[in-house]
Amino acid sequence: MTPRPTLLALATALALAAPLADACSSLIVGKQASADGSVIIARNEDYYINNWNKRLVLHPARAAAKDETLSFKNGLKVPAPKQFYRYSGLMDWNGDSAGGDGLYEERGVNEFNVAVSATNSAEINARAKKADPLLDSGVVEAVIPSLILPQAKTARDGVELLGRYLSQYGAGEGNGVLIADPDEAWYMEIGSGHHWLAYRVPQDSYLMVANGLRLHDIDLADRANVIASPGLAEFAAKHQLLPKVDAKRFNFAQAFGVTGDKYNVDREWLGQQLLNPALRQATRQAQYPLTLKPERKIAVADVAKVLRATFHGTALAKLKDADRPMGVDRTIETHVIQLRAGLPKELAALTWQSFGSPAGAVLVPMYENAMKDIPAPLRAGAAAYESGSAYWAFRANATLAQAKPEKYLPVLAQWQTRLERQFQSQQPAVDAMLASLYASQPQTAIGFAGQWSGGNMLSAVQSARDVYAGLLTDLTKASEKKYSPEELEKIKNL
């Protein structure tokens, strides 16, 4: 088992890391590659500063107003759909305020169990930027879940819809987007103002993503598994984005991105090493296999292990400049979304959510499509500490642990392991109970699932506060002056 990263190591990684604004790590798992047959999409949402609160929002289904327009902070405006589907989003604390930079809902799931996680920010190379410039008012990270989740009935619908928006309105950034439903998962990359490529992840495989564009060896004629921007190969050939354009093995990452950057490939190597430990791959390759079949089926605990991983005990630990592992101190939240076919639609999506660095937080399960309201800790908080906030309950422990990492980090690790094992071990029984109840009393089952989800988060937050109280008490005691027996007796008798 890979040891938990120390927060001091995370702080060092932060100081040395390249200054990407939203540098994230993601993992997609096909349903035949997962331990329970679920499709899984997961991501660390990393920010450029350490403290940034997130809050959960639920958007009800509704009909659009006449001539309604979807308008976003960066200037993007698109016609609204006739009908908005219900969906959840994990928004920046100030995402819907005048002072925010945009919604940044980042991830969510809608009533049809389409899930979106957006995005992995990715660098676009100079040739591609010049050939097809980005547009400031185009599609960007801050808007993607808010744009796609109210409209998509399937993952493929979501990919095609996002592709049409990119072709019509352009893109403002290079990004990688995860879109899935209980049947399949897609990974989509945006490589220029109007060019993009989406790939259906094989059911028996997984795809590990850092912050570089990843798609390569793609058969653009494979309509079942590939969707691309119009004229993609011709555009790459016209602007000489590749030495040779091969539409049967198209290298989108090389054409539009920057391959071989250690900031990214170190994490790609690490993720594949953890899930395929018998596979021998050299470090610092320009590109790694796009997808792999895991050596054993992947469970939520395995996904968490990847998203918390450091280089300790690996070949990269010997390299002085290997300074960007997975979860870092500026990870503001981690989500693992399971999409399970065969369960009632309100129960099919299970989101495992943690806040702050995953090194010091707990992944808590929630049936977000069954939730009627949001627990108070998930609605509270800003960029400054607030005791009522779920984010700050976990973030505070990670910060406090830096005072005595050798003593306090094991405490956090033991607490984290205990709570997560409890949640993970009871989940199959909860699923079975709810599915059985749903067969005869669907509304009762939905109500129970919603209450259970909120109760999980409230319980985890209170547990985090209890840990904080213990750490703070111990730290306060440690500040006491050490007296000789004589001095202590004198003080006691004053």
Secondary structure, DSSP 8 states (H G I E B T S, - for coil): ------HHHHHHHHHHS---TT--EEEEE-TTTBTTS-EEEEEEEE-SSS---EEEEEE--EE--TT-EEE-TTS-EEE--SEE--EEEEEETTTTSTTSS-----EEEBTT--EEEEEEE----HHHHHHS---TTSB-TTTHHHHHTTT-SSHHHHHHHHHHHHHHH-BSS-EEEEEE-SS-EEEEEE-SSS-EEEEE--TT-EEEE-SS----SB-TT-TTTEEE-TTHHHHHHHTT-SSS--TTSB-HHHHHS----HHHHHHHHHHHHHH-TT----TT-S---S-B--SS-B-HHHHHHHHT--STTSGGGG-TT----SS-TTEEEEEEEEE-TTS-TTTSEEEEEEES-GGG---EEE-GGG-SS--HHHH---SS--TT-HHHHHHHHHHHHTTSHHHHHHHHHHHHHHHHHHHHHHHHHHHHHHHHHHHH-HHHHHHHHHHHHHHHHHHHHHHHHHHHHHHHHHHHHHTS----HHHHHHHHT-
